[in-house]
Amino acid sequence: MTIGKQIRKYRKNQKLTLEQLAQLINQQDQSLNINKGRISRWENDMEQPRFSSVIALAKVFNISIDELANNDPEPEKVQLEISNNDFLTFQGKPLSQEELKYMTEQLAMYRSYKKNKRQNKKSSNFKS
C-alpha cells in the first residue's frame, strides 16, 4: 500500500476531512502550510509528502513513521533483529536503541519513497 493510501486510511479511520487534517498538520508544524489540495494529491499518489510532513502526519495519527510508510508487515521482528546485532556501529561506537530506531524509520521512509516512485513511473507509462 502506498503512503498516499495509508494517509487516506488513517484520515478516514479518524473521521477527518481533508481540511481538518490540514489544520491538524499545520498545528504540528506551522512552517508546513499544508492545504486540503496537497493532502488530496498525496492520497491520490500524485505527490509524495516531504519528510517533515510525514513526521507531522505520524504525530497527528499517533502512529510511528514506519506504520505510516507500511513497509514492514512485522516491524517488531525487524526491531528485535536489529537490537540483537552488535555489529552496527558509527564512528567506532555501537548504536544506541534510539539511533537504531531513527535509522529504521529513515530507511522505511526511503524504501517507501523508492517503491512509490517505481509505482508512479509504471502508472505513467500506462497513461502514455
Backbone as a ProteinNet text record, in pm:
[ID]
protein_1_A
[PRIMARY]
MTIGKQIRKYRKNQKLTLEQLAQLINQQDQSLNINKGRISRWENDMEQPRFSSVIALAKVFNISIDELANNDPEPEKVQLEISNNDFLTFQGKPLSQEELKYMTEQLAMYRSYKKNKRQNKKSSNFKS
[TERTIARY]
85.2	0	90	59.4	140.5	119	210.1	195.5	69.8	34.9	-87.9	-212	-216.2	-330	-332.2	-213.9	-205.3	-260.3	-223.6	-272.4	-425	-480.2	-626.2	-689.3	-630	-684.1	-687.7	-576.3	-571.8	-662.4	-671.1	-759.6	-904.8	-946.1	-1084.6	-1112.4	-1012.8	-1030.4	-1057.1	-996	-1016.3	-1130	-1199.9	-1316.1	-1282.4	-1169.8	-1125.1	-1150.3	-1190.5	-1197.8	-1056.7	-1039.2	-909.9	-873.5	-971.8	-950	-908.7	-976	-942.3	-800.8	-765.4	-630.6	-526.9	-553.1	-460.1	-439.5	-547.2	-536.5	-453.6	-475.8	-400.4	-251.9	-221.9	-81.3	-15.5	-84	-28.1	-12.6	-94.3	-76.5	51.4	86.5	210	332.6	324.4	437.7	382.2	377.3	317.5	394.9	521.5	601	560.5	485.1	447.1	344	248.7	145.3	74.7	24.5	-43	-189.6	-241.7	-383.8	-448.5	-581.8	-653.1	-618.1	-584.7	-545.1	-417.8	-323.4	-197.8	-222.7	-305.2	-335	-404.9	-494.4	-562.3	-461	-363.3	-260.3	-176.8	-149.8	-77.8	-161	-288.2	-374.9	-396.3	-389.8	-407.1	-274	-167.6	-32.5	14.5	-30	16	139.7	159.9	276.3	317.9	444.2	495	512.1	466.4	487.1	633.7	676.9	813.1	824	947.5	967.9	911.4	925.2	870.8	718.7	653.9	508.9	474.1	556.4	533.7	545.4	642.9	658.9	532.8	483.9	362.4	241.7	230.7	119.8	123.1	241.1	254.3	212	247.9	208	56.6	-2.3	-147.3	-221	-174.4	-239.8	-198.5	-98.4	-47.3	5.2	85.5	146.7	293.4	369.3	509.8	519.9	631.1	656.9	656.8	710.6	714.4	573.2	481.3	342.7	281.2	310.6	256.2	313.7	442.6	506.7	463.1	420.4	369.3	464.9	592.1	689.6	714.4	690.9	725.3	604.3	557.8	442.3	469.7	597	632.4	743.5	715.1	821	885.1	808.8	866	979	959.8	1061.2	1188.5	1173.7	1290.3	1360.1	1282.3	1341	1418.3	1363.8	1431.7	1561.8	1558.4	1679.2	1785.3	1744.6	1839.7	1897.8	1813.1	1862.4	1957.4	1948.5	2038.3	2166.2	2185.5	2300.9	2406.4	2517.8	2626.8	2721.5	2696	2789.1	2758.1	2644.9	2609.4	2676.8	2771.4	2844.2	2850.1	2879.4	2903.6	3021.7	3121.4	3245.2	3304.7	3297.2	3359.6	3280.9	3163.1	3082.9	2952.7	2907.1	2779.3	2664.6	2564.7	2448.4	2355.8	2299.8	2202.4	2068.6	1978.3	1844.8	1772.5	1791.1	1728.8	1782.1	1912.7	1972.6	1925.1	1915.4	1866.5	1722.9	1640.6	1501.2	1494.4	1572.7	1574.3	1618.9	1725.5	1774.3	1668.7	1599.5	1494.8	1383.3	1343.1	1237.7	1283.6	1407.9	1460.9	1465	1511.2	1518.7	1379.1	1283.8	1146.3	1091.8	1117.8	1071.2	1138.4	1268.1	1341.1	1286.4	1265.1	1212.3	1072.5	990.5	856.7	863.3	952.6	970.9	1010.5	1108.4	1154.9	1043.1	969.4	859.8	752.7	714.8	613	661.1	788.7	845.3	835.8	867.6	856.9	711.8	619.6	478.1	426.8	467.6	425	480.6	604.8	666.5	591.4	556.8	482.6	346.6	275.7	141.9	148.3	254.1	264.5	299	368.8	398.3	270.8	175.3	49.4	-38.1	-23.7	-106.1	-62.3	62.6	116	56.4
-117.5	0	124.1	219.1	340.6	428.3	520.9	612.4	698.5	729.9	806.2	731	602.2	518.9	505.4	498.8	491.9	620.5	733.8	862.3	864.9	824	822.1	727.3	609.3	511	567.4	624.5	677.9	800.3	883.1	1000.3	955.8	859.3	811.7	737.8	662.5	593.3	692.3	809.6	911.5	1007.6	976.7	1055.4	1203.4	1228.3	1365	1401.5	1524.7	1575.3	1616.1	1641.1	1689.7	1820.4	1908.4	2038.6	2022.2	1933.3	1910.6	1854.8	1761	1704.7	1812.1	1896.5	2005.5	2095.7	2128.6	2213.4	2146.2	2017	1944.4	1935.1	1913.8	1908.7	2043.9	2150	2284.3	2321.7	2263.9	2285.8	2218.4	2105.8	2035.8	2115.5	2173.3	2248.9	2357.5	2480.5	2591	2624.4	2587.5	2618.3	2533.1	2425.6	2336.7	2399.7	2474	2541.2	2444.5	2335.1	2231.5	2269.7	2241.7	2264.8	2134.3	2136.1	2012.9	1963.1	2053.5	2012.6	1929.9	1971.1	1896.6	1756.8	1748.9	1617.9	1529	1585.9	1510.3	1455.6	1537	1490.4	1378.5	1387.1	1277.4	1149.9	1162.2	1044.7	979.8	1057.7	1005.1	974	973.1	939.3	1027.4	1152.1	1247.8	1321.9	1325	1387.6	1301	1310.4	1244.8	1350.5	1322.5	1419.5	1429.1	1549.2	1567.3	1498.9	1471.7	1401.2	1479.9	1611.9	1693.4	1678.7	1662.1	1640.4	1501.6	1403.7	1267.1	1262.3	1334	1340.4	1399.3	1509.7	1573.5	1480.5	1410.9	1316.7	1206	1150.5	1043.5	1093.4	1217.2	1274.2	1292.7	1344.2	1365.5	1232.2	1129.1	998.7	916.6	967	898.3	758.2	753.2	628.2	654.9	548.1	565.4	596	651.1	677.7	546.7	442.7	310.4	259.5	279.5	237.2	314.3	442.6	524.3	480.6	449.5	405	263.9	184.3	49	-37	-31.2	-108.9	-247.5	-266.4	-393.8	-451.4	-567.1	-624.7	-667.4	-686.8	-728.5	-640.2	-512.7	-423.7	-469.6	-539.8	-586.9	-686	-772.1	-872	-804	-704.5	-631.7	-560.6	-496.4	-425.4	-521.2	-641.1	-740.5	-783.8	-808.5	-848.7	-739.8	-615.3	-504.8	-493.2	-504.4	-486.5	-597.9	-713.3	-823.8	-820.2	-716.5	-707.6	-616.8	-675.1	-598.5	-539	-562.5	-518.7	-379.6	-323.3	-190.8	-84.2	-14.8	90.5	214.6	325.9	450.6	517.6	549.2	609.6	527.1	395	303.9	276.5	335.7	315.6	244.2	152.2	85.2	186.2	158.4	246.6	223.2	331.4	320.6	273.7	231.1	189.6	305.3	425.7	544.1	566.5	551.9	568	458.1	336	225.5	250.3	297.8	326.5	436.2	540.7	650.7	600.8	520.5	466.4	379.5	298.8	212.4	295.6	401.7	488.5	557.8	603.3	669.3	571.9	450.9	350.3	313.2	303.5	273.1	381.7	507	617.3	613.7	586.6	581.3	469	352.4	239.7	269.7	333	369.6	467.9	564.2	662.4	592.9	501.7	431.4	345	275.9	190.4	274.5	384.6	471.8	534.1	566.7	624.9	524.5	396.9	293	275.1	273.8	256.9	373.6	495.3	612.7	609	561	551.4	449.3	334.8	232.1	284.5	352.7	401.6	511.7	593.2	697.9	637.9	523.1	454.9	399.7	357.2	305.4	416.1	538	650.2	702.6	677.7	731.3	665.7
0	0	0	-84.9	-93.4	29.2	48.3	162.2	145.7	22.2	-2	43.5	11.9	54.7	206.6	266.8	412.7	475.9	418.4	470.8	465.9	352	337.6	440.5	456.2	550.7	692.9	737.2	873.4	889.2	785.6	793.2	807.5	726.6	732.6	862.8	912.2	1040.8	1153.5	1143.9	1247	1211.8	1101.6	1058.4	1041.5	974.8	949.2	803.9	779.8	643.2	601	473	424.3	493.8	506.8	571	717.3	788.5	929.8	944.7	857.4	863.4	834.1	736.1	704	825.9	894.1	1013.5	1122.6	1143.8	1246.8	1212.4	1084.9	1041.7	1065.8	1027.4	1044.5	1191.5	1277.9	1421.6	1470.8	1410.3	1447	1403.5	1282.8	1227.7	1135.9	1185.1	1109.5	982.9	977.5	858.5	738.4	761.2	650.7	558.2	614.5	535.7	439.5	494.3	415.8	396.3	275.7	249.6	203.3	192.4	157.8	17.3	-73	-207.8	-207.9	-126.7	-117.5	-60.8	43.9	102.7	0.2	-77.2	-182	-282.8	-320.5	-414.5	-352.8	-221.3	-154.4	-160.2	-122.1	-114.6	-250.8	-356.1	-491.3	-559	-480.1	-527.2	-642.5	-641	-741.1	-692.6	-560.9	-497.1	-380.3	-346.1	-226.1	-117.2	4.1	111.9	149.5	186	236.6	371.7	410.9	536.6	654.5	651.9	761.3	770	656.4	656.1	708.6	674.8	723.1	875.3	928.7	1074.5	1137.7	1080.9	1134	1121.3	1008.7	989.8	1094.8	1117.5	1217.2	1355.3	1387.3	1516.7	1523.6	1416.5	1413.8	1429.9	1358.7	1363.9	1486.5	1559.5	1677.9	1644.1	1536.2	1492.2	1462.6	1441.2	1404.8	1255.6	1217.3	1075.7	998.9	1060.5	999.3	969.3	1062.6	1040.2	924.1	916.9	808.4	673.9	672.1	548	510.3	610.2	587.9	506.1	539.7	464.7	518.6	646.1	705.8	776.8	731.6	797.6	941.6	976.9	1112.1	1168	1199.9	1246.7	1376.9	1461.5	1587.5	1561.3	1461.5	1427.8	1379.9	1293.2	1243.4	1357.9	1444.8	1557.7	1647	1669.5	1751.7	1685.9	1554.9	1483.7	1492	1478.2	1485.3	1625.3	1725.7	1862.4	1904.4	1839.7	1871.4	1788	1709.3	1620.9	1683.6	1723.8	1785	1681.7	1554.2	1451.3	1397.5	1432.4	1382.6	1467.7	1404.5	1474.4	1387.2	1450	1378.7	1446.1	1367.2	1417.5	1531.4	1514.1	1608.8	1735.2	1748.8	1870	1833.9	1919.6	1892.7	1892.1	1810	1802.5	1921.1	1973.2	2082.3	2024.8	2111.9	2068	1998.7	2050.5	1990.2	1848.4	1830.3	1697.5	1602.8	1652.5	1569.8	1524.8	1616.4	1581.9	1475.8	1493.8	1397.7	1260.1	1257.5	1129.8	1063	1140.8	1087.2	1024.9	1092.2	1039	911.1	908.7	789.6	671.7	697.9	592.4	542.3	632.9	593.1	500.9	534.8	450.3	313.6	311.6	185.1	97.4	156.8	79	27.2	108.7	65.5	-51.1	-40.3	-146.8	-277	-269.2	-389.4	-448.2	-361.7	-407.2	-476.2	-414.6	-473.1	-602.8	-609.1	-730.6	-845.7	-815.9	-919.3	-962.4	-865.6	-898.2	-981.1	-946.4	-1022.5	-1163.3	-1178.3	-1310.7	-1395.5	-1334.7	-1407.4	-1450.8	-1360.4	-1393.9	-1499.4	-1497.9	-1600	-1735.7	-1737.2	-1863	-1925.6	-1844.4	-1896	-1952.4	-1901.8	-1946.5	-2082.4	-2118.3	-2243.9	-2364.9
[MASK]
++++++++++++++++++++++++++++++++++++++++++++++++++++++++++++++++++++++++++++++++++++++++++++++++++++++++++++++++++++++++++++++++

